[in-house]
C-alpha cells in the first residue's frame, strides 16, 4: 500500500503580499490544502516556520511541490542544500515553473542548479540596481537641498559695478553669473534695477 504523500510549499517575501496565487496553483495540481505549508517572510530570513514544519513532516517516498525552486531558500546555496537534503531523504521535489519542470537525472539536476544560480544572480543584480537608484536619489535630494538653502549673495557696490561692467561689454547674463559665482536671478535683479535685462 502506497503511503506516500504530496505536500506543497508557498512563500512570499513581505507581509503585504498574499500566498493565494501560489496556493491556488499548488491546489490545481491536486495537492490538498491541508498539506500546503506557507510562509509570509523574506527569503533572506533564516527562520521560516512553514518550511521548518514541512521538512519535519515529509518522509521517504513523499514529494514536495513548489511554485519555483527559489521559494525553498534565502540564497542559491541554501536552495541547493534544501533540495539536496530532501533528495537524500528520498523526497522528490517538483516545481510548477515551466522552465524548472523536467529536471531528472544528473543532467537535469545540473540544469536546475544553473537556473537557481541565474535566479540568485538576477536577484542580487536587482538589489544592487535598487540600492544604486536610492543612492542617486539621495544625492540629488542633497544637492537640491543645498541649492534651495543657498544664502542670497550680498549685493555689495563692487559686485553691482562688476555685473554692470560685464553687461556693458556685451556679456550675457548666464556668463556673468558664472564669472561672478552669483545666481542668474541675482544678476537679473541687478540688471533690472537699471532697466537692462
Secondary structure, 3 states (H helix, E strand, C coil): CCCCCEEEEEEECCCCCCCHHHHHHHHHCCCCHHHEEEEECCCCCCCCHHHHHHHHHCCCCCEEEECCHHHHCCCHHHHHHHHHHHHHCCCEEEECCHHHCCCCHHHHHHHHHHHHHHHHHHHHHHHHHHHHHHHHHHHHHHHHHHHHCCCCCCCCHHHHHHHHHHHHCCCCHHHHHHHHCCCHHHHHHHHHHCCCC
